[in-house]
Amino acid sequence: MRWVEEVSESTHENDFLPFEFSMIYRELQNHLTLLYSKIGKHGKVWFSGKINKKTGAVISSNLGRINQ
């Protein structure tokens, strides 16, 4: 499974902000159960959110694309 698109080798490590966040399993399960009938087992599941650039803290996390 590929989580990120490949990037150019000329990109510097400082250009990236590593992040992680947790979500409640039940929220994921409910959403994914409904989504499966639309996208199947090979469909993409999008996650979005907001990160405070100054602190690196995850402010919000969502299932779905930003423009949905």
C-alpha atoms as an extended CHARMM CRD file, in Angstrom:
* protein
*
        68  EXT
         1         1  MET       CA              0.0000000000        0.0000000000        0.0000000000  PROA      1               0.0000000000
         2         2  ARG       CA              1.3720000000        3.4280000000       -0.9200000000  PROA      2               0.0000000000
         3         3  TRP       CA              0.4740000000        6.2160000000        1.5130000000  PROA      3               0.0000000000
         4         4  VAL       CA              2.2070000000        9.1080000000       -0.2250000000  PROA      4               0.0000000000
         5         5  GLU       CA              3.0240000000       10.0210000000       -3.7710000000  PROA      5               0.0000000000
         6         6  GLU       CA              6.6670000000        9.7860000000       -4.7380000000  PROA      6               0.0000000000
         7         7  VAL       CA              8.5780000000       13.0570000000       -4.5960000000  PROA      7               0.0000000000
         8         8  SER       CA             11.6120000000       14.3000000000       -6.4540000000  PROA      8               0.0000000000
         9         9  GLU       CA             14.9870000000       13.3130000000       -5.0050000000  PROA      9               0.0000000000
        10        10  SER       CA             15.9730000000       16.9830000000       -5.1010000000  PROA      10              0.0000000000
        11        11  THR       CA             13.3710000000       17.8430000000       -2.4390000000  PROA      11              0.0000000000
        12        12  HSD       CA             14.9820000000       18.6430000000        0.9130000000  PROA      12              0.0000000000
        13        13  GLU       CA             13.9120000000       16.9200000000        4.1310000000  PROA      13              0.0000000000
        14        14  ASN       CA             13.1500000000       20.3490000000        5.6780000000  PROA      14              0.0000000000
        15        15  ASP       CA             10.3140000000       20.7890000000        3.1830000000  PROA      15              0.0000000000
        16        16  PHE       CA              8.2530000000       18.1090000000        4.9630000000  PROA      16              0.0000000000
        17        17  LEU       CA              6.2700000000       18.2210000000        8.1710000000  PROA      17              0.0000000000
        18        18  PRO       CA              5.8230000000       14.6860000000        9.4830000000  PROA      18              0.0000000000
        19        19  PHE       CA              2.5390000000       14.1600000000       11.2970000000  PROA      19              0.0000000000
        20        20  GLU       CA              0.3030000000       11.5530000000       12.8200000000  PROA      20              0.0000000000
        21        21  PHE       CA             -3.0720000000       11.6090000000       14.4610000000  PROA      21              0.0000000000
        22        22  SER       CA             -5.5320000000        9.2210000000       15.9910000000  PROA      22              0.0000000000
        23        23  MET       CA             -9.2350000000        8.8100000000       15.4070000000  PROA      23              0.0000000000
        24        24  ILE       CA            -11.8400000000        6.8560000000       17.3160000000  PROA      24              0.0000000000
        25        25  TYR       CA            -12.1500000000        3.3610000000       15.8120000000  PROA      25              0.0000000000
        26        26  ARG       CA            -15.9490000000        3.4330000000       15.8950000000  PROA      26              0.0000000000
        27        27  GLU       CA            -16.0000000000        6.6590000000       13.8180000000  PROA      27              0.0000000000
        28        28  LEU       CA            -13.7330000000        5.0730000000       11.2220000000  PROA      28              0.0000000000
        29        29  GLN       CA            -15.7160000000        1.8380000000       11.1960000000  PROA      29              0.0000000000
        30        30  ASN       CA            -19.0510000000        3.5820000000       10.6510000000  PROA      30              0.0000000000
        31        31  HSD       CA            -17.7040000000        5.7640000000        7.8660000000  PROA      31              0.0000000000
        32        32  LEU       CA            -15.8060000000        2.9870000000        6.1090000000  PROA      32              0.0000000000
        33        33  THR       CA            -18.7660000000        0.6210000000        6.2270000000  PROA      33              0.0000000000
        34        34  LEU       CA            -20.9050000000        3.1780000000        4.3770000000  PROA      34              0.0000000000
        35        35  LEU       CA            -18.0840000000        4.0930000000        2.0140000000  PROA      35              0.0000000000
        36        36  TYR       CA            -17.2660000000        0.5160000000        0.9990000000  PROA      36              0.0000000000
        37        37  SER       CA            -20.4190000000        0.1270000000       -1.0770000000  PROA      37              0.0000000000
        38        38  LYS       CA            -19.4200000000        3.2150000000       -3.0870000000  PROA      38              0.0000000000
        39        39  ILE       CA            -15.6860000000        2.6640000000       -3.5950000000  PROA      39              0.0000000000
        40        40  GLY       CA            -15.0840000000       -1.0620000000       -3.0470000000  PROA      40              0.0000000000
        41        41  LYS       CA            -11.9400000000       -2.5880000000       -1.6390000000  PROA      41              0.0000000000
        42        42  HSD       CA             -9.5530000000       -0.7370000000       -3.9690000000  PROA      42              0.0000000000
        43        43  GLY       CA            -11.0170000000        2.7580000000       -3.5170000000  PROA      43              0.0000000000
        44        44  LYS       CA             -9.1050000000        5.5710000000       -1.8720000000  PROA      44              0.0000000000
        45        45  VAL       CA            -10.0020000000        6.7880000000        1.6020000000  PROA      45              0.0000000000
        46        46  TRP       CA             -9.0690000000       10.4310000000        2.1590000000  PROA      46              0.0000000000
        47        47  PHE       CA             -8.0800000000       12.0170000000        5.4540000000  PROA      47              0.0000000000
        48        48  SER       CA             -7.8060000000       15.7560000000        5.9610000000  PROA      48              0.0000000000
        49        49  GLY       CA             -7.2480000000       18.1220000000        8.8170000000  PROA      49              0.0000000000
        50        50  LYS       CA             -5.4930000000       21.1880000000       10.1130000000  PROA      50              0.0000000000
        51        51  ILE       CA             -2.0180000000       21.3900000000       11.6290000000  PROA      51              0.0000000000
        52        52  ASN       CA             -0.8090000000       24.3700000000       13.6190000000  PROA      52              0.0000000000
        53        53  LYS       CA              2.3690000000       25.3560000000       11.7330000000  PROA      53              0.0000000000
        54        54  LYS       CA              3.9340000000       26.9500000000       14.8100000000  PROA      54              0.0000000000
        55        55  THR       CA              3.4080000000       24.0880000000       17.2610000000  PROA      55              0.0000000000
        56        56  GLY       CA              2.9740000000       21.1230000000       14.9320000000  PROA      56              0.0000000000
        57        57  ALA       CA             -0.1920000000       20.1480000000       16.8240000000  PROA      57              0.0000000000
        58        58  VAL       CA             -3.0480000000       18.5270000000       14.9350000000  PROA      58              0.0000000000
        59        59  ILE       CA             -6.0090000000       20.8940000000       15.3790000000  PROA      59              0.0000000000
        60        60  SER       CA             -8.6390000000       18.8220000000       13.5920000000  PROA      60              0.0000000000
        61        61  SER       CA             -8.8870000000       15.5950000000       11.6420000000  PROA      61              0.0000000000
        62        62  ASN       CA            -11.5790000000       14.4320000000        9.2500000000  PROA      62              0.0000000000
        63        63  LEU       CA            -12.4250000000       11.6430000000        6.9060000000  PROA      63              0.0000000000
        64        64  GLY       CA            -12.8140000000       12.9640000000        3.3830000000  PROA      64              0.0000000000
        65        65  ARG       CA            -11.1690000000       15.4750000000        1.1360000000  PROA      65              0.0000000000
        66        66  ILE       CA            -10.8570000000       19.1400000000        2.0540000000  PROA      66              0.0000000000
        67        67  ASN       CA            -13.2670000000       20.3290000000       -0.6600000000  PROA      67              0.0000000000
        68        68  GLN       CA            -16.1030000000       17.9380000000        0.3080000000  PROA      68              0.0000000000
